[in-house]
Amino acid sequence: MAQTLPDPPKRKEPFRILCADNNTLVGEALHRLLSVAGHETERVKDGGEAWEKLSDDIARYDVVITAHD
């Protein structure tokens, strides 16, 4: 018999997400999708720019999404 997992805890606040992708189409699509889902998103053009943002205040973001190409 398969064991069911409990539901994850509900967040009261949206995730603060940093999206870094040098592909404009992909980056914009991620930004829009996550914003529509209710999250606070910030988009940067590449990993270098993301690193600068994180270096300023790493606690500012809950999630960082980067390209892997």
Secondary structure, 3 states (H helix, E strand, C coil): CCCCCCCCCCCCCCCEEEEECCCHHHHHHHHHHHHHCCCEEEEECCHHHHHHHHHHCHHHCCEEEECCC
